[in-house]
């Protein structure tokens, strides 16, 4: 079974891209392949490396972060602890010379709009805030590109608009963004 076949796309840093399609079309499978969670054939080039030949941890250190359809937070840990884990585990030594892990986590939380929640347990937050924590965790890796799988799912229209502002700011700072979502009007209002 081939979930995804003959995909040919170019994604640019500093731009907001989108991927839409019906359930079962292979959107998440494509992102899973690009991040080393499932195997793939062909070639996916990023920074002169083939992502399909790399392990997940290598892909993260190369500069690709991601979120998932369902939040994967450590519910018993605080927001700050969740984001700090990513900053500690996923950043290169070279990146640590410029910012400490704690500084990086603070910046990621501020960018994602969840800094004021840093002392709260992740599992106690409303779903929309949990999504922001997950995005902060991806940003704490200091990625060159983030792949966000349905980041606005479960959000109100106002929350989704606020998230759009966050994503525009992320792209404005040079990070490429690929959004997978079903809300076509939201996608078109956000993406380049």
C-alpha positions in Angstrom: 0.0 0.0 0.0 1.3 3.4 -0.9 -0.2 6.2 1.2 1.6 8.9 -0.7 3.0 8.7 -4.2 4.6 11.1 -6.7 4.7 14.1 -4.4 6.8 17.0 -5.8 6.8 20.1 -3.6 9.2 22.9 -2.7 9.0 24.5 0.7 10.8 27.8 1.4 12.1 29.1 4.7 10.3 32.2 5.9 7.1 31.3 4.1 3.8 29.9 5.3 2.8 26.9 3.2 -0.3 24.7 3.5 -1.3 21.2 2.7 -5.0 20.4 2.4 -6.9 17.3 1.4 -9.6 14.9 2.5 -9.1 12.5 5.4 -7.0 9.6 4.3 -5.2 11.6 1.5 -1.8 11.0 3.1 -1.1 14.5 4.5 0.1 13.2 7.9 1.8 10.3 6.3 3.9 12.7 4.2 4.9 14.7 7.3 5.6 11.4 9.2 8.0 10.4 6.3 9.7 13.8 6.3 10.3 13.6 10.1 11.5 10.0 10.1 8.5 8.3 11.7 7.6 6.2 8.7 9.8 5.0 5.8 9.6 6.5 2.4 11.1 6.2 -1.0 12.4 8.8 -3.3 14.2 11.9 -2.0 13.4 14.7 0.4 16.2 17.3 0.4 16.8 19.7 3.3 20.1 21.5 3.8 21.7 19.2 1.3 20.6 16.0 3.2 18.0 13.4 2.3 15.5 13.3 5.1 14.2 9.9 4.0 17.6 8.4 4.9 17.7 9.9 8.4 16.5 9.1 11.8 14.0 11.3 13.6 16.5 12.7 16.1 18.9 13.6 13.3 16.1 15.4 11.4 15.3 17.4 14.5 19.0 18.4 14.9 19.1 19.3 11.3 16.4 21.9 11.9 13.0 20.5 11.5 10.4 20.6 14.2 6.8 19.4 14.2 3.6 19.0 16.0 1.0 16.2 15.8 -2.7 15.9 15.2 -3.3 15.1 18.8 -1.3 17.0 21.5 1.5 15.0 22.9 2.4 16.9 26.0 3.6 15.7 29.4 0.4 16.5 31.2 1.8 16.4 34.7 4.7 18.7 33.9 4.4 22.5 33.7 4.3 24.3 30.4 7.8 25.5 31.1 9.1 22.0 31.8 7.5 20.7 28.6 9.2 23.3 26.5 12.5 23.1 28.4 12.6 19.3 27.6 12.5 20.1 23.9 15.1 22.9 24.2 17.4 20.6 26.2 17.0 17.4 24.1 16.8 18.8 20.6 19.2 21.7 20.3 22.7 21.4 19.0 25.8 22.4 21.0 26.4 25.3 18.6 22.9 26.7 19.3 23.6 26.5 23.1 26.5 28.8 22.7 24.1 31.6 21.7 21.2 31.0 24.1 20.9 28.8 27.2 18.2 26.1 27.1 16.2 28.2 29.6 16.4 31.4 27.5 15.5 29.4 24.4 12.4 27.9 26.1 11.4 31.4 27.4 11.6 32.8 23.9 9.7 29.9 22.4 6.9 30.3 24.9 6.7 34.0 24.3 6.6 33.5 20.5 3.8 30.9 20.9 1.8 33.1 23.3 2.0 30.8 26.3 4.7 32.4 28.5 2.1 33.6 31.0 1.1 30.0 31.5 4.6 28.7 32.1 4.0 27.6 35.7 0.7 25.8 35.0 0.5 22.0 34.4 0.0 21.3 30.7 -2.8 18.8 31.3 -4.9 21.4 33.1 -4.9 23.9 30.2 -7.7 24.3 27.7 -7.1 22.5 24.5 -6.2 25.7 22.5 -3.5 26.5 25.0 -2.2 23.0 24.9 -1.8 23.5 21.1 0.2 26.6 21.7 2.5 24.7 24.2 3.1 22.1 21.6 4.0 24.8 19.1 6.3 26.4 21.7 8.0 23.0 22.1 8.6 22.7 18.4 10.0 26.3 18.4 12.3 25.5 21.3 14.2 23.3 18.9 15.2 26.5 17.0 14.1 24.9 13.8 14.6 26.2 10.3 11.2 24.6 9.4 8.2 23.5 11.4 5.5 21.1 10.2 2.3 21.7 12.0 -0.4 19.0 11.8 -3.8 20.6 12.3 -2.6 23.2 14.8 -6.0 25.1 14.8 -8.1 21.9 15.4 -10.4 22.4 18.3 -9.9 26.2 18.5 -12.5 28.9 18.3 -12.4 31.4 15.4 -10.7 34.0 17.7 -8.2 31.5 19.0 -7.4 30.4 15.4 -6.9 34.1 14.4 -4.5 34.6 17.3 -2.6 31.4 16.3 -2.4 32.8 12.7 -0.6 35.9 14.1 1.8 33.6 15.9 2.5 31.7 12.8 3.0 34.9 10.7 5.6 36.0 13.3 7.4 32.7 13.2 7.7 33.0 9.4 8.7 36.6 9.6 11.7 35.5 11.6 12.8 33.2 8.8 11.4 29.9 9.9 9.4 28.0 7.2 6.0 26.7 8.2 4.0 23.9 6.6 0.4 23.8 7.9 -1.9 20.8 7.5 -5.5 21.7 8.3 -9.1 21.2 7.1 -10.3 24.7 7.7 -9.7 26.0 4.2 -10.8 29.6 4.9 -8.4 29.8 7.9 -5.6 28.3 5.8 -6.1 30.8 3.0 -6.1 33.7 5.5 -2.8 32.5 7.0 -0.6 31.2 4.3 1.5 32.8 1.6 
